[in-house]
Amino acid sequence: MKILKNVCYSIAALSVFMAPALAQDKFPSRTIEIVVPSGAGGGQDTLVRMIQPQLEKDLGVSIRVTNVSGGAHSKGIIYSHNAEADGHLIHCESPSGIIADIFKKMPFRFTEEFVPVARMQADIGVLWTGSKGKFNSVQEMIDFAKKNPGKVTVAIASPGGVDDAGVGYFAKAAGIQLAIVPVESGGERMASVIANHIDMMYEEASAVGDMMKSGNLRPLVVFRDDRIQVGELKDTPAAGELGLKGLGALGTWRGFAVKKGTPQPVIDRWVAAFKKIYDTPEYQNYAKENGLDLNPGWMGPEEFGKLWKDNEATFREVFVELGRVKPE
């Protein structure tokens, strides 16, 4: 009888130690949550909702998309940080997560508490105006702004983000002063510009493709050194043509990260799922139709992690130059 009890105790103890391993083997074992740290209608939200059905099919579970906007992504990052490190919550991020570290917006550092999984997109920043806007060209806008400092309004997602860095650097290089209007939601930014409540907005090319094709929005300038030679933006001047170099390095990307401590097999499963989608004809056609094939999009964990470090150095330098943060 004593021997039988010992055997039972041993089996019980072994089952406790095996439980985490079994849980990992079953990943995913419940509904997955993808956190978008910005409002509906922007580039990240568009990406996540586009790939959501394919991820559900591949992973075999339902996926819930949660938009947590505010604080230049810091609220969404804190929300994701409160989750268990088991891979059932995955965080969609852009360089705004890196910039949040620069401005110390959180009680922890994003790059220390999260690990890179995969980058899916490298997008291109553009200044847009409404089809009935008062500026017919970027040079006309610059000339007006020089004569009327602070009178040209431009909508951005939030201060201390990718768009803030790009617009701020553009304005300083062009020698103009713009009035920044924070508008979290991409849909609200578009509506405000189309209605001429705001003169311009910064948004990535992929997020406004339909609005541009419909004629509601017009691109004024593309934030890169050389002009795009294909698609709807081929007739839009690049910032580099105006002598405003280096804005391409401030472009956005979209990728995914999980909380530090997530088991490596779970991370590997996520990498495989994203790469599978990225390689499909459906996704590649989507990328081509939305100008997301102009820059290579895919990066695995190692290369993506290196990009995080490079981005921190680049954006810190820009924000120091703009006087937003002090040199270290």
N, C-alpha and C positions, 0 to 999 in steps of 0.2 A: 504493500500500500504506500509506504514511504517513497519507494522508487517511482511509483506512478505519479505521486505528487510532484516529485522533482522533475520528472519529464514534462508535466503540465506547466510547471513554472518556467522551464527552459523554453518551451514552445511559446509561451506568452511573452517572455522577454525578447525572444528572437523576432516575434511579430512586431514589437514596438520598434526595433531597430530597422526592420525591413519596410515599415510603413512609408517613410519618405521616399525610398527607392521605388516602391510600387506606385506611389503617387506620380513620380516623375515619368515612369514608364507609361502611364495612362494619359499623359498630357496630350491634348487638353481634356479635362474631365468635367468642365462646366462652361457656362457662357463666358465669352471673352469680351472684355471692354477695351475699346480703343479710345484714348483721350486725345482730343484736338484742343490745344490751349489757345484757341481763338474762336471768333464767332462763325456762324454759318455763312457760306458763300465765298469764302476765301480759298486760296490755293491749297492749303492743307486739308480743309474740309472737303474740297472737291476730290482730291486724291483719295482720301480715306473712303468716301462713299462710292467712288468708282470701283475700288478693289474689294470692297466689303463682300459682295456676293461670291467672288472668286475665292476669297479666304474662307468663307463659310463652307463652301463646297470642298475645299482641300482639307480643312481641319476637322470638318464633320460636326461642328457646333455652331450655335447662333452667336452673332457678334453684335454688341451694342456700341454705338458711337456716342460719346459724351463730349459736348462742347463746354469747355470751362475757360471763359475769356476773362481778361483783366490783368493789369499789372505787367503788360508786355510779356505775356506767357508765364509769369511767375506764379499766378494762381493755379494754372493748369499743372505746372510742374510740381507744386506743393501737393496738389490733389493726387497726382500719380505717385508721389513719394510716400504717401500714407498707405498705399496698397501693399499687400504681401509680395515678396520677391519670388513669385512662382510662375511668372509668365502669363498669367491669365488677365493681367492688365498690361497693355503695351502703349507706349507714349509716342505720338507723332510729333516731331520737332523740326525746327528750322534754325538758322543761326541766332534767332532771338533767345534760344536757350543758352547759348554761349555768351551772348551780350548780357543776359541776366546775371551771370557770374561777374562780369566786368563792373556792373553797377551795384553789385552786392544786394540784389533784390530779395534774396532768400536767406534763411538762417543756415543754409548749406550751399555747397557748390554743385550745380547740375552735373558738371563733368567729373565730379568725384563720387556722386551718389547714383549715377546712371552709367550704363555701358552701351556703346553703339551696337546696333544690330545690322542695319542696312540703310543705305541711301538709295532712294528711288528716282529722284528728280533733281536737276540743276536748272533752275528757271532764270528768266531774264527780266530785270526790272524796267518799267516803262512809266513815263509821265503821260497821263491821259487827260483829255478835256472832252466836254460834251460836244455832240455834233453841231449844236447851236452856240457853242462857247465863243467868247470874244477874241480868242487868239487863233489865228490861222496857221501859225508856225511857232516853233520854239524860239526862234530869233525875235519874233514879234513880242513874245512873252517876256524875254529877257530885256528887250529895249524898254518895254512898259514898266517892268519892275525896277529898273535902274532909275527911272524918272519918278516912280511912285513906291518908295520903300515900304514894305509891309502891307501893301494893298492887294497883292496877288495871294489868294488863299489856296492851300493845297492840303488835301485830306490824306492822312496816314493812319495806320492801324493804332499806334500808340507811341508816345515818346520812349526813347531808349530801345528801339527795335531796329530791324534791318532797314525798313523804309526810312526811319529817322536818320540813320547813318547815311544812306544814299542821297536823300533829299538835302540833308544838311551839307554834305560834302559837295554836291552839285551846286547848291546856292553859293557856297563860299568860293568855289572855283570860278563861278560865273560872275562873281562880284555883285550879287543881288541879295535882298532880304525878302524872304517869303513868310507869310502868316500860316503857321502850322495849325491844322484842325484835326485833333485826334478823333477818329471814328472807328470803333472796334470791328464792326461787321463789314465784310467785303460788300455785301448786298447794299448796305446803307451808304457806303462810300459811292458806289456806282449811281444809286438813285439821286444822291445829292449833286453829283457832277452833271448827270444827264438833265436834271431840273435847273441847272445853273445856280444852285444855292452856293456851290463851291466851285472855284475856277478850274482846279485840277485835282488829280489824285495820283498817288503812287500805287501801282499794283503790278503783279507779275503778269506776263503775257498770257500764260495758260488760264488764268482765272477770269479773263474777260473776253475770251475768244468769241463767244456767241454775241455778246454786246457789240463787239467791233464789226462782226460780219453783218449784223442787223443795221449798222450805221448809227447806233446810239452813242458810241464813243469813238474818239479819234486819237491816235497816238501822236504825241508831240516830239518825243525824243526817247531813244533806247539807251539804257545805261550800259554801254560797252564801248570798246575802243573802235571797233570796225562795224560797218553796216551789215545787217542781215541781208543776205542775197536772195532769199526765197520767202514765199508766203506773203501774208498781208502786211508784214512790217518791212518789206524790202524797199519801200519808198520813204521810210521814216529815217531821218538822220540819226546817226549814233553820236553820243556825247563826245567821243574822240574826234569826230569831224569838226567839232566846235573848239577843239583844243583842250577839252576837259577829259584828261586821261585818268585811268585807274578805277573808274566806277564799276567796271566788270568784276573786279575782285570783291565788291560788296554785294554781289548778287545773292539770291537766296537758294537754298536747297531744301528738300523735304525728305525726311528719313524717320527711322524708328529706333527707339531705345527702350531698354527695360531697366528696372531697378537693380542696383548692384546686389549681388548675392543670388541672382536667378541662376538655377543650375545650368551648366553648359549644354547638356543635351536639349534642354528647352530652347536655349538661344539658337542652337544649331537647327532645331525644327523651324523656328521663325525665319531664319536666314533662307532655308530651303523653300519655305512657302513664298516669301517675297521674290526670290530669284525665279521661281517657277512662273509667277505672274508676270514679272518683268519680261521674260523671254517669250511670252505668248504673242501671237499675231494681233490679238485684240488690243493688248496694252500698247504694243509698238505702233499700231495704227492710231490709237488715241493720242500717243505722244507726238506723232507726226502732225496730226490734225490741230494740235494745240501748241505747236512750236516748242515742244519739250524734247525734240530730237536734235536741237541745235547745239546742245552741250551733252556730253556723255552723262547719263544719269546714275548708272549702277555703281555702288561701292559696297564691298563687304565690310565686316567689322573692323579689320585691321586698317584698311585704307581710310575708312570713315573716321576712325579714331584719330588718325593723323590729321585729317581735315579739321577736326575739332580744335586741335592745338594750333594749327595754322590760322584758323579763323579768329581765335582769341587774340593772337598777336596783331592781326590785320585790323580788326575792329577796335581794339584798344588804342592803336596808333591813331585811327581816325577820330575817335571820341576825345582823345587828348588834344588833337589838333583843333577840334571844334570847341574845346574848352568845357566839355561836358564832364570829364573826369580828370583827376590830377595824375600826373606821371608817377609811376611807382618808384 
